[in-house]
């Protein structure tokens, strides 16, 4: 594996995904031992030529020798492309690069609602992405769509429930946003949308936890009680995660009660 020398990737130390792939680059010897650095550790000299705002949105690759910087997909393609030139050439094809940039932005602008973390108010530099309404609404829509599809197929495994429909599950998935939104209306728009993003991440996580049962059911005929038990365990994990996120966001604890209340009301409506 060829090693890219004198290059340093700036990463968000509060983002587990960022930590994993930057560490991976070093372990694979694609970057040297000094090939990564926490964004919060930027020196004053580096801040003279690094676009600090852009680097909080797109991972930056610093050329320590020439004091030049690449951002986002360009930086990742350079690191990977140094060892695998073909990947870099393919990645730089216009339609592919356009898609990669959009995908990168989708993840980057939503990374704090995908994996939230407490903000260190004492730190001078905060690697927090700019708030982007377009990508936040896209994420909420994406999470709602996945949740709808998974819940629809899972409900088909429970014959005692009234017959499911995509429309019903979509209304249930989005309904929680409006229901929970009633209890945070007094907060500012960004806080509300941050909470909405976290709320849909919890739903998305729950959907992913249901997928193993859906997959296994194609080869093993589980009883309805087993299917309901798995759903109950998933709901409990979701509740714990929702509670954890409200604590991180410093939101009222009663949101966890209304979160449960919504699900009880939905169940009663479906059964009747």
N, C-alpha and C positions, 0 to 999 in steps of 0.2 A: 504494500500500500504506500503510495507516494504521500509525503508529508508536506503540507503547506506551511512554510516557515514565516516567522515574523508577522503573523496575522492573529488578531484577537477578536473573538465573537463576544459581543455584549449580550448578556442574557438576563431575564427576569428571575431573580433568585426565589421568588414566591410562586413561580409557575413550575410545577413538577414536570410537565412536558418539555419545557425549555431546558431544565436541568438534565433530563434523560438524554435528549439528542445532542446537547453540547458535550456532555460527558462521553457519549458514544463516539463522537468525532475524535476525541482525544485518545480513548482506549483503542480505537481502530487505527490510530496514528495518522489520521487525516489532517489533524492539527498537532502542533508540538505541545509540550507540557504547559506552556503559557498561552494556549490557544483559546482560552475563555476567561471572561471576567464579568463579575456582577455589574449591572448597570449602575447601581448605587455607589460603586467604587471608582467611578470616573474621576480622573484627576482634573485639576483646573486647566492644565495644559491641553488635555484631550478635549475638554469642553470648548476650547477655542476653534476646533475644526470638526467636531462631531455635532450634528444637528440633534440636540438633546430631545427635542419634542418628537422628531421623526423616529428617533431610536427607541422611544417608549412604545411606539406603534409597530415598528418593523425592526427585527433583530439586525444589529449593525455589525459589520465586519471591518475592523480597523487594520489598515496597512501601517504597521508601526514604523516602517522605514520611510515611506513617502508621505505619511500623515494624510492618507486619503481614506474614504469610507464608502462601502457599499451597504445597501439596506434591503431588508426583506428577502424576496425570492432571489434577487441578484446575488446577495451574500451567500445564501445556501447553495445556489448553483455553482458559485465559484469554489466553495469548499468541496462539494461532491464532485464537481467537474475536474478538479485537479487530479483526483484519483481515477475518475471515470469520465473521460472527455466526451464519450458518446451521449451520456445522460445530460451533460451540459448543452451539447448541440441540440438535442431533442427538446430540452426545456426552454431553449431560447427561440424555438419556432413560434411565430407570432400567435397563432390560435392557442397553442399549448401554454405559452407564457401568460397570455391574457387570463386563461382559466386558472392557472396556478396563483396569479396575483389576487384574483377575486377570492379564491379559496383561502389563501393566506390571510387576507383582510377579514374574511368571515370569522375565522378562528381567533385571530389576534384581537380584534375589537370586542370579542365576546369572551375572551379568556378569563376575565375576572368574574363573570357570571357562571362560566363552566366550572372553574375551580376558584372560588372566592378566597380572599385572605384579608386579614386585618391590615389596615394601613398604618405604617409606622410614622406617626405625626412628627417625630423628632428628626427623622432623616431629611436631609436637605434635598436629595434627589429621590423621586418616587417613580418607579417604572410602572405607571398606570396609563393604559391606552386612553386616547381621547374618546369622549362619548360620541358614538356615531348612531344616529337614529335609524338610518337605513339598514345597517347590519344587525342592529338589535331587533328590529321588526322581522328581518329575514330569519334570524335565529329562532325567535318565538314561533314564527310560522312553520319552520322546519321541525322544531320539537313537537309542535301540535300535530303535524302531519304524521310523524313517526308514531306518536302516542296513539293517535286515532286508529292507524292501521293495526298496531299490535293489540290494542284493547278489543277491536272488532273481532279479530281472529281468536283471541283468548276467550271472549264471551261465548263463542260458538262451542267451546269445550264444556260449557255449563248448560245442559239441556233444561234445567229447571228455571232458568232466567227467560224472560220474554225474548222473542227473536230479535237479535241485534241488527243494526244497520250502520253503515259508515256515517251517515248524517247524524245519527244519535250520538255516536262516540265522538264525533268532531265537536258537537255542541257541548258535550260533557268536558272535553279537553279544554275548549276555549272558555266555557262557562266559569271555570274556577278562577280565571284571570279577572273576569268582571265581578265575581262574587268577592274575592279577596280585595279587589280594587276599591270596593266600597269602604273598606276599613283603613285605607291609606290615602284617601282623597286629599287630606290636609297636607300631605307631604309634597315636596317639589317634584317636578316631572321626572328628573333624572333618577331620583331615589325610587319613585314608583316603577320606572322601567327597569331599574337594576333589580328590584324585587321581582318584577314580572319575569325577567330573564332567569333568575335563580329558581323561581317557582316552576318554570317550564323545564329547567335542567333536572329538577327533582322528578318531574313526570317522565322525562326522557330516560333518566336512570332507572325508574321503575319499569318502564317498557323493556329496557335491555335485560332487566332481571327476569322478566317473564319469558323472554325468548328461549332459554334452555328448556323450559317445560313445553313450549310449542314445538320445539325441534324433537324432543324425546317422545312426545305424544304421537308422532308419525310412525314410530317403531314399537312403542310400548303403550298398551291401553290402560292408562291410569284411571283410578276411580274418581268420581266427582269430588269426594271428600279430600283426596290428595291434591287435586287441582285447586280447590278452595283454600286448602291449608297453605299451598305455595303462594297464592294470591295474598293471603293474610300476612305471611312473613314478609312479602314484598312491601305491603302497605306499612308495616311496622318499621322497616328499614327506611322507607320514604319519610315517615313521620320524624324519625330520629334525625335524618339528614336535613329536613325542613327546619327543625328546631335549631340545629347547629348553624345553619345559614342565617336565620333570624338573629342569632347571637352575634355572629360576625358582622352583620349589617347594622347591628344595634337598633333593631326594630322591636316593637312591642311583642311580648310573649303571647298575647291573646290571639295573634295571627295563627298560632298553632291550633288553638281551639276552634277558630273559624274554619281552618283547613280541614279538620276532622268533621265539623258540622256540615260542610258542603258535601262531603262524601256520604254522610248519613242521609242527607236530604235527597241526593241523587239516587241512592239505592232505594229509598222509599218511593220515589217517583217512578223508577223503572219497574219495581214490583207491583205497583198499582196502575 
